[in-house]
Amino acid sequence: MASSSASILVADDDSAIRTVLTQALSRLGHHVKATGTAAGLWNWVERGEGDLVITDVVMPDENGLDLLPKIRQLRPDLKIIVMSARNTLMTAVQANERGAFEYLSKPFDLEALKLVVGKALLSTSKDEGSKYQSNGINTDDEAMSLIGRSPAMQEIYRVMARVMGTELTVAITGESGTGKELIARALHNYGKQKGGPFVAINMAAIPRELIESELFGHEKGAFTGATHRTIGRFQEAQNGTLFLDEIGDMPAEAQTRLLRVLQEGEYTMVGGAKTIKSNVRIITATHRDLRQLIRQGLFREDLFYRLNVVPIRIPPLRNRIEDISDLIHHFNKQGAELGLPQKIIDPDGMKVLKNYHWPGNIRELENLVKRVSALYAEKIISPETIEKELFESGHDEKDSTVRPSESLSESIERHLREYFTAHEGGLPTPGLYARVLKELERPLIALSLEATNGNQLRSADLLGLNRNTLRKKIRELDIPVVKGID
């Protein structure tokens, strides 16, 4: 069915949303029928009406997600777009598992929805959205331990929902304390590998000379001190998931061995000759810029592309402050299970939290919530207490990461000084000006795309750039963007 003229069925109990969608899609030339109930939608579907369905999840007579399998069974070619204000990972996962063509969180960008509608109407796949089978996922959102309703987290949920039922390698990036291991554990616990072990190893915490042995095991006598045969983490993780945290700290020799596992599906123990078959899903994480490490000759480019099949970038907490309230609620519940009294943060105290820069990200917020619960008797926590804990407790005044009043210029100068002093006895390599500009441009453009939910037109306007110039820079700097939103 051509996207220029189609019959679209809309189901949402909010009359305002029905009106907006009807008007927007009608202006595109489509014939739109809207209802406020699941029963009304099912009646139309049963009669063979509609080329596309757009449905809400929560409706007065039936959950929209429960309707999806029935529609798929009766009319498997009918594409379904799911909308929801619940905005949790569980909603995205269930929508994907039950056959939705796409999932959009509310409030949604109308232009983004129009593009998704166009893609759905042009799609010719007969099993789109049904390729993943149910994994018996626990429907308790709290069990996921992934909290947040911000647009940035919604995009992460959508990506996770699509890759949970696969064995694709996932590369998670983000600052320390953003919850990279939580993402990895969720992908394992609710994916195809859930029946196998989840094995985590932190590259930065192991002496470089022992990493190969730690990963692949060693035979007796392989090196001084190898008094007996020891299996490695790959063997421990067989038929499960191996989470390689801080992959940027992996030494070159181990990188070569890891590349072979990814290419050939086999490895040998240190000091061994027997080939061992590997059936392990690899998930990696790092707070470092691997592309920069590649340019410095510290990370293999071919390994990067093997690992970076599905990239997931977790935003720092300062870029998702709308999630702070939900995170505090979650940490309060965790504290209550430990016997800590639950506290309420004064509205002005919440303003302090939302204006703070969070160098320690979610981990810092979690520690703050549990600390004030344990140390203060009052039920309502004042802004003065919040300020005291943020700016006095546990922070060294000389700590370069805690500078709430530092200007952007001062911050850049401080980082550049560290860059120069890192080259003991000499200057950085030539071409520094271009390299610094490139390192500044990349995060600036990436953050603008993140803030506009991947809309390049809005990002160009935000940055004050020509749209074509922005697209050129995205290509040149190899910046990941949300596909289909422009």
C-alpha positions in Angstrom: 0.0 0.0 0.0 1.5 3.3 -1.0 2.0 5.8 1.8 0.3 8.6 -0.2 -3.2 7.3 0.5 -4.1 4.7 3.2 -6.8 3.8 5.7 -5.5 4.2 9.2 -7.3 3.1 12.4 -6.5 5.0 15.6 -7.4 3.8 19.1 -6.8 6.1 22.1 -9.0 7.0 25.0 -7.8 10.6 24.9 -10.0 12.6 22.6 -7.4 15.3 22.1 -4.9 12.8 20.8 -7.5 11.3 18.5 -8.3 14.7 17.1 -4.6 15.6 16.6 -3.8 12.3 14.9 -6.9 12.5 12.7 -6.1 16.0 11.5 -2.4 15.4 11.0 -2.8 12.1 9.1 -5.8 13.4 7.1 -3.7 16.3 5.9 -1.3 13.7 4.5 -4.1 12.3 2.4 -5.0 9.3 4.5 -8.5 8.2 5.5 -8.6 8.1 9.3 -11.1 6.4 11.7 -10.6 6.9 15.4 -12.1 5.2 18.5 -11.7 5.5 22.2 -12.0 1.8 22.9 -10.2 -1.5 22.1 -13.5 -3.0 21.2 -14.1 -0.4 18.6 -10.7 -1.1 17.1 -11.2 -4.8 17.1 -14.5 -4.5 15.4 -12.9 -2.6 12.5 -10.0 -5.0 12.3 -12.4 -8.0 12.2 -14.3 -6.5 9.3 -11.0 -6.2 7.3 -10.8 -2.4 7.6 -7.5 -0.4 7.8 -4.1 -0.6 6.3 -2.4 0.5 9.5 -3.3 0.5 13.2 -2.1 3.1 15.7 -3.1 2.2 19.3 -2.6 3.3 22.8 -1.8 0.8 25.6 -4.1 1.8 28.4 -7.8 1.9 27.3 -10.9 1.7 29.3 -12.0 -1.8 28.2 -8.8 -3.7 27.3 -5.0 -3.3 27.4 -3.9 -2.4 23.8 -0.9 -4.8 24.2 -3.3 -7.7 24.8 -5.0 -6.9 21.6 -1.8 -7.2 19.5 -1.6 -11.0 19.3 -5.2 -11.3 18.3 -4.7 -8.8 15.5 -1.5 -10.5 14.3 -3.2 -13.9 14.2 -6.2 -12.6 12.3 -4.4 -10.2 10.0 -0.6 -10.9 10.1 0.2 -8.3 7.4 -1.5 -5.4 9.2 1.2 -3.1 10.7 0.6 -1.9 14.3 2.2 1.2 15.9 1.9 1.3 19.7 1.8 4.5 21.7 2.1 4.6 25.5 2.5 7.1 28.3 3.8 4.4 30.6 7.3 4.9 29.1 9.1 1.9 30.6 11.5 -0.7 29.2 8.8 -3.3 29.9 6.3 -1.6 27.7 8.8 -1.3 24.8 9.7 -5.0 25.2 6.1 -6.2 25.4 5.1 -4.1 22.3 8.0 -5.6 20.3 7.4 -9.2 21.4 3.7 -9.0 20.6 4.3 -7.9 17.1 4.3 -4.1 17.0 5.9 -2.5 14.0 7.1 0.4 16.2 6.7 1.7 19.7 6.5 5.4 20.5 6.4 7.0 23.9 4.0 9.8 24.9 4.3 12.7 24.5 5.6 12.0 21.0 7.0 14.2 18.3 4.2 14.5 15.6 6.8 14.7 12.8 8.5 11.5 14.1 5.1 9.7 14.1 4.4 10.7 10.5 7.7 9.3 9.5 7.0 6.0 11.3 3.6 5.9 9.6 5.3 6.3 6.2 7.8 3.6 7.0 5.0 1.2 8.1 2.9 1.8 5.0 5.9 1.3 2.7 7.1 -1.9 4.5 6.5 -5.1 2.6 7.8 -7.5 5.3 5.2 -10.1 6.2 6.7 -10.9 9.6 8.0 -7.5 10.8 7.8 -7.3 14.6 6.9 -11.1 15.0 10.4 -12.4 14.6 11.0 -12.4 18.4 9.2 -14.9 20.5 8.1 -14.3 24.1 10.8 -15.0 26.7 8.4 -15.2 29.6 9.5 -11.8 30.8 8.6 -10.7 34.3 6.1 -7.9 33.8 7.2 -6.0 36.9 9.0 -2.9 35.6 10.9 -2.5 38.9 12.5 -5.9 38.3 14.3 -4.4 35.4 16.1 -1.9 37.7 16.2 0.5 34.7 14.4 3.7 35.7 13.6 6.7 33.6 10.9 8.2 31.4 13.1 10.8 29.6 13.3 10.9 25.8 16.9 9.6 26.0 15.9 6.6 28.1 12.9 5.9 25.8 15.3 5.5 22.8 17.4 3.1 24.9 14.4 1.1 25.8 13.4 0.8 22.1 16.8 -0.4 21.1 17.0 -2.9 23.9 13.5 -4.3 23.1 14.6 -5.0 19.6 17.9 -6.7 20.4 16.8 -8.7 23.5 15.7 -11.7 21.4 19.0 -11.8 19.4 22.6 -12.8 19.9 24.0 -9.5 18.5 27.0 -8.0 20.2 26.1 -4.8 22.1 28.5 -2.0 22.9 27.4 0.2 25.8 29.0 3.6 26.4 28.5 6.2 29.0 30.2 8.0 31.9 31.0 6.1 35.1 28.0 5.6 37.3 25.4 5.8 34.5 24.3 2.2 34.9 26.1 0.3 32.1 26.1 -3.0 33.9 22.3 -2.7 34.6 21.7 -2.5 30.8 23.9 -5.5 30.2 22.2 -7.6 32.9 18.8 -6.7 31.6 19.8 -7.7 28.0 20.9 -11.1 29.5 18.1 -11.7 32.0 15.3 -11.1 29.5 17.0 -12.3 26.4 17.8 -15.6 24.7 20.8 -16.3 27.0 18.8 -16.0 30.2 19.1 -19.7 31.0 22.9 -19.4 30.9 25.4 -17.6 33.2 26.0 -13.9 33.3 29.8 -13.4 33.8 31.2 -9.9 34.3 34.8 -8.9 34.2 36.3 -5.4 34.6 39.4 -4.9 32.4 40.6 -2.0 34.5 40.6 -4.0 37.7 42.9 -6.8 36.5 46.7 -6.5 35.9 47.3 -6.3 32.2 49.6 -9.3 32.2 46.9 -11.5 33.6 43.9 -10.5 31.5 44.5 -13.2 28.8 44.6 -15.9 31.4 41.6 -14.4 33.2 39.6 -14.5 29.9 40.7 -17.7 28.3 42.1 -19.7 31.2 45.6 -21.3 31.3 47.2 -24.7 31.3 49.4 -25.9 34.2 52.9 -24.5 33.7 51.9 -21.9 31.1 53.7 -19.2 33.1 55.4 -18.8 36.5 52.9 -19.5 39.2 50.5 -21.5 37.0 50.5 -24.5 39.3 47.3 -26.0 38.0 44.9 -25.8 35.0 42.4 -22.9 35.4 39.4 -22.2 33.2 38.7 -18.6 32.0 35.7 -16.4 32.0 34.8 -17.4 28.4 34.3 -21.0 29.6 32.4 -19.9 32.7 30.0 -17.9 30.4 29.4 -20.7 28.0 25.8 -20.6 26.6 25.4 -17.3 28.4 26.7 -13.7 28.4 30.1 -12.4 29.0 30.1 -8.7 30.0 33.5 -7.0 29.3 33.4 -3.8 31.3 35.9 -1.0 30.5 36.9 -2.7 27.3 39.0 0.3 26.4 41.6 -0.9 29.0 42.1 -4.3 27.3 45.8 -4.7 26.2 46.7 -5.3 22.6 47.5 -9.1 22.9 44.1 -9.8 24.5 42.4 -7.7 21.8 43.8 -10.0 19.2 42.6 -13.1 21.0 39.2 -11.6 21.5 38.9 -10.8 17.8 39.6 -14.4 16.9 36.8 -15.6 19.2 34.4 -13.1 17.5 35.6 -14.2 14.0 36.0 -17.9 14.4 33.9 -18.7 17.5 36.8 -20.5 19.2 40.0 -19.9 21.3 42.8 -21.7 23.1 43.8 -21.5 26.7 47.1 -19.7 27.5 49.8 -22.3 27.1 47.3 -24.7 25.5 47.0 -26.2 22.0 43.4 -27.6 22.1 40.8 -25.4 20.4 37.7 -24.7 22.5 34.4 -23.8 20.9 32.7 -20.7 22.3 29.0 -20.0 22.4 28.9 -16.8 24.3 27.1 -13.5 23.7 29.5 -10.5 24.2 28.4 -7.3 25.7 31.0 -4.6 26.3 31.0 -1.3 28.1 33.4 1.7 28.4 33.4 5.3 29.6 36.2 6.0 27.1 36.1 7.1 23.5 37.1 4.0 21.6 37.4 5.9 18.3 40.0 8.2 20.0 41.9 5.2 21.2 41.9 3.8 17.7 43.4 7.1 16.4 46.0 6.8 19.1 46.8 3.2 18.1 45.6 1.8 21.5 42.6 -0.1 20.2 42.1 -2.3 17.1 39.7 -0.8 14.6 38.6 -4.3 13.3 37.8 -5.3 16.8 35.8 -2.1 17.4 33.5 -2.9 14.4 33.0 -6.5 15.6 32.0 -5.2 19.1 30.0 -2.1 18.0 27.2 -4.0 16.2 24.5 -2.5 18.4 25.7 0.7 20.1 23.8 1.9 23.2 24.9 5.3 24.6 23.7 6.0 28.1 23.3 9.8 28.8 24.7 11.3 32.0 22.2 12.1 34.7 22.7 15.9 34.1 21.1 15.3 30.6 18.1 13.4 32.0 17.2 15.4 35.1 13.5 14.7 34.5 14.3 11.1 35.7 15.5 12.2 39.1 12.2 11.9 40.9 11.6 8.4 39.6 15.1 7.4 40.5 14.7 8.8 44.1 11.5 6.8 44.5 13.3 3.6 43.3 16.2 4.2 45.7 13.8 4.9 48.6 12.2 1.5 48.0 15.6 -0.2 47.9 16.5 1.6 51.2 13.2 0.5 52.8 14.1 -3.1 52.0 17.4 -2.5 53.9 15.5 -1.1 56.9 16.1 2.6 56.1 13.3 5.1 56.8 11.8 6.6 53.6 12.2 10.4 53.3 10.5 13.1 51.3 12.7 15.7 49.6 11.4 19.3 49.9 10.3 20.8 46.5 13.1 23.4 46.8 15.5 20.5 47.6 14.4 18.9 44.3 15.3 22.1 42.5 18.8 21.9 44.0 19.1 18.3 42.8 18.0 19.2 39.3 20.4 22.1 39.1 23.3 20.0 40.2 25.8 18.7 37.6 26.1 15.1 39.0 29.7 14.1 38.3 29.0 10.7 39.9 25.8 10.3 37.9 23.2 7.8 39.1 25.6 6.1 41.6 26.1 9.5 43.3 22.3 10.1 43.5 21.8 6.6 45.0 24.4 7.2 47.6 22.9 10.6 48.5 19.3 9.2 48.9 20.5 6.4 51.2 22.8 8.6 53.1 20.1 11.2 54.0 17.7 8.4 54.9 20.3 6.9 57.3 21.7 10.1 58.8 18.8 12.5 59.3 15.9 12.1 61.6 13.4 14.5 59.9 10.9 13.1 57.5 11.2 16.0 55.0 14.7 16.7 53.8 15.3 20.5 53.4 17.3 22.1 50.5 19.9 23.2 53.1 20.5 19.5 53.9 20.7 18.6 50.2 23.2 21.4 49.6 25.3 20.3 52.5 25.4 16.7 51.3 26.1 17.6 47.7 28.8 20.2 48.2 30.4 19.2 51.5 30.0 15.5 52.3 32.6 13.4 50.6 33.9 16.0 48.2 37.5 17.2 48.3 37.7 20.9 47.6 40.5 20.2 45.2 38.5 17.5 43.3 38.7 18.7 39.7 35.4 16.9 38.8 33.3 18.9 41.3 33.1 22.5 40.0 29.5 23.7 40.1 30.3 27.3 39.2 33.0 26.6 36.6 32.4 28.2 33.2 32.7 26.3 29.9 35.8 28.2 29.0 37.5 27.4 32.4 36.6 23.8 32.0 38.0 23.6 28.5 41.2 25.3 29.6 41.6 22.9 32.5 41.2 19.9 30.2 43.7 21.3 27.7 46.3 21.9 30.4 45.9 18.2 31.4 46.3 17.3 27.7 49.6 19.2 27.5 51.0 18.0 30.8 50.3 14.4 29.8 53.1 14.6 27.3 56.1 14.5 29.7 59.2 16.1 28.3 57.6 17.2 25.1 54.7 18.7 23.1 51.6 16.9 21.7 51.9 15.6 18.2 51.3 18.2 15.4 47.8 19.0 14.2 46.5 19.7 17.7 44.1 22.6 16.7 42.1 20.4 14.3 42.0 17.5 16.7 40.8 19.7 19.6 38.1 21.2 17.4 37.0 17.8 16.3 36.8 16.5 19.9 34.6 19.5 20.8 32.4 19.3 17.8 31.5 15.6 18.1 30.0 15.7 21.6 28.3 19.1 20.9 26.5 17.7 17.8 25.8 14.4 19.5 24.2 16.1 22.5 22.1 18.4 20.3 20.8 15.3 18.4 20.1 13.6 21.7 18.2 16.7 23.0 16.1 16.9 19.8 15.4 13.1 19.8 17.4 12.7 16.6 15.6 15.4 14.6 18.4 16.8 12.4 16.3 19.8 11.3 15.7 20.9 14.9 19.4 20.2 15.7 20.6 22.3 12.9 18.4 25.2 14.1 19.6 24.7 17.7 23.3 24.8 16.6 22.8 27.6 14.1 24.1 25.4 11.2 22.8 24.8 7.7 21.0 21.5 7.6 23.4 20.1 4.9 26.4 21.3 6.9 25.1 19.4 9.9 24.6 16.2 7.8 28.1 16.5 6.4 29.6 16.8 10.0 27.6 13.9 11.2 29.1 11.8 8.4 32.6 13.1 8.9 32.6 12.7 12.7 30.8 9.3 12.4 28.1 10.4 14.9 25.3 7.8 15.5 21.8 9.2 14.9 18.3 7.9 15.4 17.3 6.4 12.0 14.3 7.8 10.2 13.8 11.0 12.3 14.6 14.1 10.4 
